[in-house]
Amino acid sequence: MNTAKDVIFFGFDRKIPFYLMGIFLFMISLLTYINAFTNGFMFDDFTCLFGQYSVAGRSFADIFMHNQAGFYRPVGHLLLWISAGVFGNNVIGYHAVNFCLFLLMLFFFVIIAEKLTQNRMLAFMAGLLYAVHPINGMSVNYITACNNSSYVLLMQLSLISYIYYTESRRKYLYVLSFIGFILAFLAHEIALLLPFFLIAYRIVCKGARLKPSFYSVAPFIVLAGCYFLFRSNGTAVFVHKINIPISATGDLMAYFSTWVDLIRWYFTQLIYPAKVVFLWSAKMGSARFIVNAAIFLLGSIGFCYFIIKNGKNWKSFALLLFLGGCAPTFYSCFVFSPKVWPYFEPHWMYFSQMGFFILAGAFFYYIIKRNRLVGHLLIVAVLCLFIVCSWQYNSKWRTQEEYSRYWLSVNQGNLTAFYGLGTSLMDKGDYAGAVDVFRSANTLLGNISVAMAVALGHCYDELGNGTEALVIFNTVTKENPGNALVYHYKGLYLMKRGDHALAREAFLKSVKLDPKFSLSYPYLQDTRLKK
C-alpha cells in the first residue's frame, strides 16, 4: 500500500512540477471545450451586447453609474464592454475570453486546494474534475457568463490573499484581499458571502477563536452590510434594487419542500450531470414534503457526523464552503414571486463548489492510495464520462433554438426558455409556432414577460390578427413606455395599414429609446414615411 507521501498518479508523485500540472490542465480543458468556440449568441447576450440596454452603448462612466439590463454589476459588465468593443459580432473571440477566464478560475482553484490540503497531487486531481465537469459549461458556452467568471476570480484572489495574510501577517496582503472583495461584489452580489467563508477559514483551518476571527474580517462585514443596505433601499436612482422579502407568505412546508427539490437537483447533477441547465426551476408545492424532510434530516445527520469526525481541518472547511454557497437558494425559494417558479442557478455556486471538488479530489486520492490500479481506472472512467457529457452539453449551446428546446425538454419552469424558442421560431418566419410557444408559457406559468408580450403581438400581426396585436401594443406602451421594440413592432403594424404618419412616430420613438441598435432605422428611409 502506498503512503500519503508517495502516491503515484500517472507516473507523478506528490511533487509534480506546477508547470506540468498547468500544461495538463490546459490540455484537458481545451479538449473538453474544443466544440464550444463557435456556439452562437443567445438570451442575455442580445440584451447585454446588442440590445436597448446593452453595454456597447455605454461609456466607461456609464458602466459604473447605471445598471445594465436591470443589474448593477459594473466590474462584471466592464469586461463585456471591452469585449464588445474588440470582437463585435465575432462569437469566437468572446468564447476565447471566456475560456481564458475559465483557465484562470481553474488555476486559482488548484492553488487554493493545494494551500488548504498541503497536497499538490490531491489538488491536481480536484483540478482535473473541475476542468471537465459539465456543471461549469456555462462559463465557456454562455458569452455573458464572463460576468460570473469575474466575480469568482476576484473572490478566489481575495481568499488566496487572505490565506497568505494569516500566515505572514503582511498588511498589503490584507489590503489586496479587501480590494478583491470590493471588486468581487461589484461583479456579482454572491460575493457578499465571502466574509463568512473567511471567518470559517480562520476558525476551522487555523484554529482561531470566533471573536478574533470576527474582528479580523469586520471591515469586510461592515462594507458588505453597507452595500446590501445601499442596494436594498434604493437611495441611489441608478442602482438596481435588491428585492427584500417583507414577509414569507404561503405554505412554509411547500417552501421547504421546494427548496430541498432544488438542492437535490443540484447535488444530483454534480454526481451524474444528465440534466444540466444554467437555471433550474421547481414547481412550488409540498407533495414531497415527507420524502424531502427525510432527505434533509439524513443530510443534516451526515453533515454533523462529518464535522465531528474530522474536527477543525481542511476537510471540514471544504464541506462548509460547499454547503455555505447554497445560501442564495433560500432567497429564491422563500421570496414569493408570482412570475417565476423558485429557481436555482448553478453559477451561484461557482466559488463555493470548490469545496465539493476538493472533497471529490480527496476521494480519488484515497482510492489511488489504497489501490493504484483501481484508483486509476476509476478516475479515468469518470474523467472520460464527464468529457463526453461536456461535449454533448456544449453542442446544446450551438443556437438559441437548440438550447431552448433542450432546456424545455428537461425543465419548463422558467419563461426564458419559452422566450428563446419563440423568438427563434420568429426569426425563421414560423409565427404560428412562436404563438404556440408563448401561449404554452402563459398556460403553464400563468403569465408572460413584457418581451414575450411584445413578440406575441408582432406574431399576431404577421398572422393577420391585427386586433389582438394592437391590444397588446397599446397595453405594453402604456405600462412599459420605455420599451423600444414595442414601438418598432407597432410601427410595422401601422405601416401595413397605411397610417404612415403614426408609423413614423412609432419608429422615431424606437430609435430615440434605442439609438444604437433599433431595428427601425431602415424603415425611416421609406419614402412613404417622409411625406
C-alpha positions as CSV (number, residue, x, y, z in Angstrom):
1,M,0.0,0.0,0.0
2,N,1.3,3.5,-0.9
3,T,1.7,6.1,1.8
4,A,0.4,9.6,1.6
5,K,3.9,10.7,0.6
6,D,4.5,8.5,-2.4
7,V,1.1,8.3,-4.1
8,I,1.8,7.8,-7.8
9,F,-0.7,9.3,-10.3
10,F,0.1,8.6,-14.0
11,G,3.8,8.5,-13.2
12,F,3.9,11.5,-10.9
13,D,4.3,11.7,-7.2
14,R,3.0,14.4,-4.9
15,K,5.8,16.8,-6.1
16,I,4.6,17.0,-9.7
17,P,6.0,20.3,-11.2
18,F,3.5,23.0,-11.2
19,Y,4.2,23.9,-14.9
20,L,3.5,20.3,-15.9
21,M,0.3,20.3,-13.9
22,G,-0.7,23.6,-15.6
23,I,0.0,22.2,-19.1
24,F,-2.0,19.1,-18.4
25,L,-4.9,21.1,-17.0
26,F,-4.8,23.4,-20.1
27,M,-4.9,20.5,-22.5
28,I,-7.7,18.6,-20.8
29,S,-9.7,21.9,-20.6
30,L,-9.2,22.6,-24.3
31,L,-10.2,19.0,-25.1
32,T,-13.4,19.5,-23.0
33,Y,-14.4,22.8,-24.7
34,I,-13.0,22.3,-28.2
35,N,-16.5,22.2,-29.7
36,A,-17.8,25.3,-27.8
37,F,-15.9,28.1,-29.6
38,T,-18.4,28.6,-32.5
39,N,-21.6,28.5,-30.4
40,G,-23.8,31.5,-31.1
41,F,-25.3,34.4,-29.2
42,M,-28.4,33.8,-27.2
43,F,-30.7,35.1,-24.4
44,D,-28.9,37.7,-22.4
45,D,-26.2,38.0,-25.0
46,F,-28.5,40.0,-27.2
47,T,-29.7,42.1,-24.3
48,C,-26.3,42.9,-22.8
49,L,-24.4,43.2,-26.0
50,F,-26.7,44.4,-28.8
51,G,-30.0,45.5,-27.3
52,Q,-31.5,48.6,-26.0
53,Y,-29.8,48.2,-22.6
54,S,-26.5,46.9,-23.9
55,V,-23.1,47.7,-22.6
56,A,-22.0,48.6,-26.1
57,G,-24.0,51.9,-26.0
58,R,-22.4,52.9,-22.7
59,S,-19.3,54.9,-21.8
60,F,-16.9,53.7,-19.1
61,A,-18.5,56.0,-16.6
62,D,-22.0,54.8,-17.5
63,I,-21.0,51.3,-16.7
64,F,-20.5,52.3,-13.1
65,M,-23.2,54.9,-12.8
66,H,-26.1,52.9,-14.3
67,N,-27.4,49.3,-14.2
68,Q,-27.3,47.2,-17.3
69,A,-30.5,45.4,-18.3
70,G,-31.7,45.7,-14.7
71,F,-28.4,44.6,-13.0
72,Y,-25.8,46.7,-11.3
73,R,-22.7,44.6,-11.8
74,P,-20.2,47.2,-13.2
75,V,-17.0,45.2,-12.8
76,G,-18.5,42.1,-14.5
77,H,-20.1,44.2,-17.2
78,L,-16.8,46.1,-17.8
79,L,-15.2,43.0,-19.3
80,L,-18.3,42.6,-21.6
81,W,-17.9,46.3,-22.6
82,I,-14.3,45.8,-23.5
83,S,-15.0,42.5,-25.4
84,A,-17.9,44.1,-27.3
85,G,-15.6,46.9,-28.5
86,V,-12.9,44.4,-29.6
87,F,-14.9,41.5,-31.0
88,G,-18.2,43.0,-32.2
89,N,-20.2,40.1,-33.7
90,N,-17.3,37.5,-33.6
91,V,-18.5,34.8,-31.2
92,I,-15.1,33.0,-31.3
93,G,-13.5,36.0,-29.6
94,Y,-16.0,36.0,-26.8
95,H,-15.6,32.3,-26.2
96,A,-11.8,32.6,-26.3
97,V,-12.1,35.2,-23.5
98,N,-14.4,33.0,-21.5
99,F,-12.1,30.0,-21.9
100,C,-9.1,32.1,-20.7
101,L,-11.2,33.2,-17.7
102,F,-12.1,29.6,-17.0
103,L,-8.5,28.6,-17.1
104,L,-7.7,31.3,-14.5
105,M,-10.5,30.1,-12.3
106,L,-9.2,26.6,-12.6
107,F,-5.6,27.5,-11.8
108,F,-6.6,29.7,-8.8
109,F,-8.7,26.8,-7.6
110,V,-5.8,24.4,-7.7
111,I,-3.6,27.0,-5.8
112,I,-6.4,27.2,-3.1
113,A,-6.8,23.4,-3.0
114,E,-3.1,22.9,-2.6
115,K,-2.8,25.6,0.0
116,L,-5.6,24.1,2.1
117,T,-4.7,20.5,1.8
118,Q,-0.9,20.8,1.6
119,N,-1.1,18.1,-1.1
120,R,-0.4,19.1,-4.7
121,M,-1.4,15.7,-6.1
122,L,-4.8,15.9,-4.4
123,A,-5.2,19.5,-5.7
124,F,-4.3,18.2,-9.2
125,M,-7.0,15.5,-9.1
126,A,-9.5,18.1,-7.9
127,G,-8.5,20.4,-10.7
128,L,-9.0,17.6,-13.3
129,L,-12.5,17.0,-12.1
130,Y,-13.2,20.8,-12.0
131,A,-11.9,21.2,-15.6
132,V,-14.1,18.5,-17.2
133,H,-17.4,18.7,-15.2
134,P,-20.4,19.9,-17.3
135,I,-21.7,22.0,-14.4
136,N,-19.0,24.5,-15.4
137,G,-20.0,24.5,-19.1
138,M,-21.9,27.8,-18.9
139,S,-18.5,29.5,-18.1
140,V,-17.3,29.0,-21.7
141,N,-20.5,28.4,-23.7
142,Y,-22.6,31.4,-22.5
143,I,-20.9,34.6,-23.7
144,T,-22.3,36.8,-21.0
145,A,-21.0,34.3,-18.4
146,C,-17.8,36.3,-18.2
147,N,-19.7,38.4,-15.7
148,N,-19.9,35.3,-13.4
149,S,-16.3,34.3,-14.0
150,S,-15.2,37.8,-13.0
151,Y,-16.8,37.5,-9.5
152,V,-15.4,34.0,-9.0
153,L,-11.8,35.1,-9.9
154,L,-12.0,38.1,-7.6
155,M,-13.3,36.0,-4.7
156,Q,-10.6,33.5,-5.3
157,L,-8.0,36.3,-5.4
158,S,-9.4,37.7,-2.1
159,L,-9.3,34.3,-0.4
160,I,-5.8,33.5,-1.6
161,S,-4.5,36.8,-0.4
162,Y,-6.3,36.4,3.0
163,I,-4.8,32.9,3.4
164,Y,-1.3,34.2,2.8
165,Y,-2.0,37.1,5.1
166,T,-2.9,34.8,8.0
167,E,0.5,33.1,7.6
168,S,2.7,36.1,7.1
169,R,0.7,39.0,8.7
170,R,1.8,41.2,5.8
171,K,-0.7,44.1,5.7
172,Y,-0.5,44.5,1.9
173,L,-2.0,41.1,1.5
174,Y,-4.9,42.0,3.7
175,V,-5.4,45.2,1.6
176,L,-5.3,43.1,-1.6
177,S,-7.9,40.7,-0.1
178,F,-10.1,43.7,0.8
179,I,-9.8,45.2,-2.7
180,G,-10.5,41.9,-4.3
181,F,-13.7,41.6,-2.2
182,I,-14.9,45.1,-3.2
183,L,-14.4,44.3,-6.9
184,A,-16.0,40.9,-6.5
185,F,-19.3,42.2,-5.1
186,L,-19.3,44.9,-7.8
187,A,-19.2,42.0,-10.3
188,H,-21.9,39.9,-8.6
189,E,-23.9,40.1,-5.3
190,I,-23.0,36.5,-4.5
191,A,-19.6,37.8,-3.4
192,L,-21.2,39.2,-0.2
193,L,-20.9,35.7,1.2
194,L,-17.1,35.9,1.2
195,P,-16.6,37.4,4.8
196,F,-18.4,34.4,6.3
197,F,-16.1,32.0,4.3
198,L,-13.0,33.9,5.6
199,I,-14.3,33.6,9.2
200,A,-14.8,29.9,8.7
201,Y,-11.3,29.5,7.3
202,R,-9.7,31.2,10.3
203,I,-11.7,29.1,12.8
204,V,-11.7,25.7,11.0
205,C,-8.3,25.7,9.3
206,K,-6.3,28.0,11.6
207,G,-7.9,27.1,14.9
208,A,-8.7,30.7,15.8
209,R,-11.5,31.7,18.1
210,L,-14.7,33.3,16.9
211,K,-14.1,36.8,18.4
212,P,-10.7,37.5,16.9
213,S,-11.8,35.9,13.6
214,F,-14.8,38.2,13.5
215,Y,-12.6,41.2,14.3
216,S,-10.2,40.2,11.5
217,V,-13.0,40.2,8.9
218,A,-15.0,43.1,10.4
219,P,-14.2,45.6,7.7
220,F,-15.4,43.1,5.1
221,I,-18.7,42.6,7.0
222,V,-19.3,46.3,7.5
223,L,-18.7,47.0,3.9
224,A,-21.0,44.1,2.8
225,G,-23.7,45.3,5.1
226,C,-23.5,48.9,3.9
227,Y,-23.6,47.8,0.3
228,F,-26.5,45.5,0.9
229,L,-28.5,48.3,2.6
230,F,-27.5,50.7,-0.2
231,R,-28.8,48.2,-2.8
232,S,-32.0,47.4,-0.9
233,N,-33.3,50.8,0.0
234,G,-32.8,52.4,-3.4
235,T,-31.0,55.5,-2.1
236,A,-29.4,55.9,-5.5
237,V,-31.6,56.0,-8.5
238,F,-29.0,54.5,-10.8
239,V,-28.7,51.3,-8.8
240,H,-30.9,48.3,-9.4
241,K,-32.6,47.4,-6.1
242,I,-32.4,44.1,-4.4
243,N,-35.9,42.9,-3.6
244,I,-36.0,42.3,0.2
245,P,-38.8,40.0,1.4
246,I,-41.2,41.8,3.7
247,S,-42.8,38.6,4.8
248,A,-42.9,35.0,3.9
249,T,-46.3,34.3,2.6
250,G,-47.8,30.9,1.7
251,D,-47.3,27.4,3.0
252,L,-43.9,27.0,4.8
253,M,-44.0,23.3,4.1
254,A,-44.3,24.0,0.4
255,Y,-41.4,26.5,0.5
256,F,-39.2,24.0,2.4
257,S,-40.0,21.1,0.2
258,T,-39.4,23.1,-3.0
259,W,-36.1,24.3,-1.6
260,V,-35.0,20.7,-1.0
261,D,-36.1,19.8,-4.5
262,L,-33.8,22.5,-5.9
263,I,-30.8,21.5,-3.7
264,R,-31.4,17.8,-4.6
265,W,-31.3,18.6,-8.3
266,Y,-28.0,20.4,-8.0
267,F,-26.4,17.7,-5.9
268,T,-27.6,15.1,-8.4
269,Q,-26.1,17.0,-11.3
270,L,-22.7,17.1,-9.6
271,I,-22.7,13.3,-9.4
272,Y,-24.4,12.5,-12.6
273,P,-24.8,15.5,-14.9
274,A,-27.6,14.4,-17.1
275,K,-29.9,17.4,-16.9
276,V,-27.6,20.4,-16.5
277,V,-29.1,23.8,-17.4
278,F,-28.0,27.2,-16.3
279,L,-31.3,27.8,-14.5
280,W,-33.4,25.1,-13.0
281,S,-36.9,25.7,-11.6
282,A,-39.0,23.7,-9.3
283,K,-42.8,24.0,-9.0
284,M,-43.9,25.2,-5.6
285,G,-45.6,22.5,-3.6
286,S,-45.4,20.3,-0.5
287,A,-46.5,17.0,-2.2
288,R,-43.0,15.6,-1.5
289,F,-42.7,17.1,2.0
290,I,-42.2,13.8,3.8
291,V,-39.6,12.5,1.5
292,N,-37.7,15.8,1.4
293,A,-37.9,16.2,5.1
294,A,-36.3,12.7,5.5
295,I,-33.6,13.6,3.0
296,F,-32.9,16.9,4.8
297,L,-32.7,15.1,8.1
298,L,-30.4,12.4,6.9
299,G,-28.2,15.0,5.2
300,S,-28.0,17.1,8.4
301,I,-27.0,14.0,10.4
302,G,-24.3,13.2,7.8
303,F,-23.1,16.7,7.9
304,C,-22.8,16.7,11.7
305,Y,-21.1,13.3,11.7
306,F,-18.5,14.5,9.1
307,I,-17.7,17.7,11.0
308,I,-17.4,15.9,14.3
309,K,-15.2,13.1,12.8
310,N,-12.9,15.4,11.0
311,G,-12.8,18.3,13.5
312,K,-11.0,21.5,12.6
313,N,-9.2,20.8,9.3
314,W,-9.4,21.5,5.6
315,K,-12.0,18.7,5.0
316,S,-14.5,20.4,7.4
317,F,-13.8,23.8,5.8
318,A,-14.3,22.3,2.3
319,L,-17.7,21.0,3.3
320,L,-18.7,24.3,5.0
321,L,-17.5,26.2,1.9
322,F,-19.6,24.0,-0.4
323,L,-22.8,24.0,1.7
324,G,-22.5,27.6,2.6
325,G,-22.8,28.5,-1.1
326,C,-26.3,27.2,-1.0
327,A,-27.4,30.2,1.0
328,P,-28.8,32.2,-2.1
329,T,-31.3,29.4,-2.7
330,F,-33.1,30.4,0.4
331,Y,-33.7,33.8,-1.3
332,S,-35.0,32.2,-4.5
333,C,-37.4,29.9,-2.6
334,F,-38.7,32.0,0.3
335,V,-39.3,35.2,-1.5
336,F,-42.7,35.0,-3.1
337,S,-42.7,35.9,-6.8
338,P,-45.8,35.3,-8.9
339,K,-43.9,35.4,-12.2
340,V,-41.5,32.5,-11.8
341,W,-41.2,29.2,-10.1
342,P,-38.5,29.1,-7.4
343,Y,-35.2,28.5,-9.1
344,F,-31.5,27.5,-8.7
345,E,-28.7,28.9,-10.8
346,P,-25.5,26.7,-10.6
347,H,-23.3,29.7,-11.3
348,W,-24.3,30.9,-7.8
349,M,-22.1,28.0,-6.6
350,Y,-19.1,28.6,-8.9
351,F,-17.0,29.8,-6.0
352,S,-18.3,27.6,-3.2
353,Q,-18.3,24.5,-5.3
354,M,-14.5,24.5,-4.9
355,G,-15.3,22.7,-1.6
356,F,-17.1,19.9,-3.4
357,F,-14.3,19.4,-5.9
358,I,-11.6,19.4,-3.2
359,L,-13.5,16.6,-1.4
360,A,-14.0,14.8,-4.7
361,G,-10.3,15.0,-5.4
362,A,-9.6,13.7,-1.8
363,F,-11.9,10.7,-2.5
364,F,-10.0,9.7,-5.7
365,Y,-6.6,10.4,-3.9
366,Y,-7.7,8.0,-1.2
367,I,-8.7,5.3,-3.7
368,I,-5.4,5.5,-5.5
369,K,-3.6,5.5,-2.2
370,R,-5.3,2.2,-1.3
371,N,-5.2,0.5,-4.7
372,R,-3.3,2.2,-7.6
373,L,-4.9,0.2,-10.4
374,V,-8.5,0.5,-9.2
375,G,-8.0,4.2,-8.5
376,H,-6.5,5.0,-11.9
377,L,-9.2,3.1,-13.7
378,L,-11.9,4.8,-11.7
379,I,-10.7,8.4,-12.2
380,V,-10.0,7.8,-15.9
381,A,-13.5,6.5,-16.3
382,V,-15.0,9.4,-14.5
383,L,-13.0,12.0,-16.5
384,C,-13.9,10.4,-19.8
385,L,-17.6,10.3,-18.8
386,F,-17.6,13.9,-17.8
387,I,-15.7,15.0,-21.0
388,V,-18.3,13.2,-23.1
389,C,-21.1,14.8,-21.1
390,S,-19.5,18.2,-21.6
391,W,-19.2,17.7,-25.4
392,Q,-22.8,16.8,-25.5
393,Y,-23.7,19.8,-23.3
394,N,-21.6,22.1,-25.4
395,S,-23.4,21.0,-28.5
396,K,-26.7,22.1,-27.0
397,W,-25.4,25.7,-27.0
398,R,-25.0,25.8,-30.8
399,T,-28.0,28.0,-31.3
400,Q,-30.6,29.6,-29.1
401,E,-33.3,27.4,-30.6
402,E,-31.4,24.2,-29.9
403,Y,-30.6,25.2,-26.3
404,S,-34.2,26.3,-25.7
405,R,-35.6,23.0,-26.9
406,Y,-33.1,21.1,-24.8
407,W,-33.9,23.3,-21.7
408,L,-37.7,22.8,-22.2
409,S,-37.1,19.0,-22.6
410,V,-35.7,18.8,-19.1
411,N,-37.4,21.7,-17.3
412,Q,-40.3,24.0,-18.1
413,G,-40.4,26.3,-15.1
414,N,-38.9,29.5,-16.4
415,L,-40.0,31.9,-19.1
416,T,-36.5,32.4,-20.6
417,A,-36.6,29.0,-22.4
418,F,-40.0,29.7,-23.9
419,Y,-39.0,33.2,-25.0
420,G,-35.8,31.8,-26.5
421,L,-37.6,29.2,-28.5
422,G,-40.4,31.5,-29.5
423,T,-38.2,34.3,-30.8
424,S,-36.0,31.7,-32.6
425,L,-39.1,30.5,-34.5
426,M,-40.0,34.1,-35.3
427,D,-36.6,34.6,-36.9
428,K,-37.4,31.6,-39.1
429,G,-40.8,33.1,-40.0
430,D,-42.7,30.4,-38.1
431,Y,-45.0,32.9,-36.4
432,A,-47.7,30.3,-35.7
433,G,-45.2,28.1,-33.9
434,A,-44.0,31.0,-31.9
435,V,-47.6,31.8,-30.8
436,D,-48.0,28.2,-29.6
437,V,-44.8,28.5,-27.6
438,F,-45.8,31.8,-26.0
439,R,-49.3,30.5,-25.2
440,S,-47.8,27.4,-23.7
441,A,-45.7,29.5,-21.4
442,N,-48.7,31.5,-20.3
443,T,-50.8,28.4,-19.7
444,L,-48.1,26.6,-17.7
445,L,-46.7,29.5,-15.7
446,G,-49.7,31.8,-15.6
447,N,-48.0,34.9,-17.2
448,I,-45.6,36.1,-19.9
449,S,-42.9,38.7,-19.7
450,V,-43.0,42.1,-21.4
451,A,-40.6,40.9,-24.0
452,M,-42.7,37.9,-24.8
453,A,-45.9,40.0,-24.9
454,V,-44.3,42.3,-27.5
455,A,-43.1,39.3,-29.5
456,L,-46.6,37.8,-29.3
457,G,-48.2,41.0,-30.5
458,H,-45.9,41.0,-33.6
459,C,-46.7,37.4,-34.3
460,Y,-50.4,38.1,-34.2
461,D,-49.8,41.0,-36.6
462,E,-47.9,38.8,-39.0
463,L,-50.7,36.2,-38.8
464,G,-53.3,38.7,-39.7
465,N,-54.8,39.2,-36.2
466,G,-54.4,42.9,-36.1
467,T,-57.0,43.5,-33.4
468,E,-55.2,41.3,-30.8
469,A,-51.8,42.7,-31.8
470,L,-53.0,46.3,-31.3
471,V,-54.4,45.5,-27.9
472,I,-51.0,44.1,-26.8
473,F,-49.0,47.0,-28.3
474,N,-51.2,49.6,-26.6
475,T,-51.1,47.8,-23.3
476,V,-47.3,47.5,-23.3
477,T,-46.7,51.1,-24.4
478,K,-49.0,52.2,-21.6
479,E,-47.4,50.1,-18.8
480,N,-43.8,50.0,-20.2
481,P,-43.3,53.2,-22.2
482,G,-39.5,52.7,-22.2
483,N,-39.5,49.5,-24.4
484,A,-38.1,50.3,-27.8
485,L,-39.1,47.1,-29.5
486,V,-42.8,47.5,-28.9
487,Y,-42.7,50.9,-30.8
488,H,-40.8,49.2,-33.7
489,Y,-43.4,46.5,-34.0
490,K,-46.2,49.0,-33.6
491,G,-44.7,51.0,-36.4
492,L,-44.8,47.9,-38.6
493,Y,-48.4,47.4,-37.7
494,L,-49.3,51.0,-38.6
495,M,-47.3,50.9,-41.8
496,K,-49.1,47.8,-43.0
497,R,-52.4,49.7,-42.6
498,G,-51.2,52.8,-44.4
499,D,-51.1,55.0,-41.3
500,H,-47.6,56.3,-42.3
501,A,-47.6,59.4,-40.0
502,L,-48.2,57.4,-36.9
503,A,-45.9,54.7,-38.1
504,R,-43.1,57.3,-38.4
505,E,-43.8,58.5,-34.9
506,A,-43.5,54.9,-33.6
507,F,-40.3,54.3,-35.4
508,L,-38.8,57.6,-34.2
509,K,-39.7,56.6,-30.6
510,S,-38.0,53.3,-31.0
511,V,-34.8,55.0,-32.3
512,K,-34.9,57.5,-29.5
513,L,-35.1,54.8,-26.9
514,D,-32.5,52.6,-28.6
515,P,-30.3,54.8,-30.8
516,K,-27.6,52.3,-31.4
517,F,-29.5,49.1,-32.1
518,S,-33.0,50.0,-33.1
519,L,-34.5,47.9,-35.9
520,S,-36.5,50.9,-37.1
521,Y,-33.7,52.8,-38.9
522,P,-34.2,51.1,-42.3
523,Y,-38.0,51.8,-42.2
524,L,-37.4,55.5,-41.6
525,Q,-35.8,55.7,-45.0
526,D,-39.0,54.6,-46.7
527,T,-40.2,57.5,-48.9
528,R,-43.8,56.9,-47.8
529,L,-42.9,57.9,-44.2
530,K,-41.2,61.1,-45.3
531,K,-44.3,62.6,-46.8
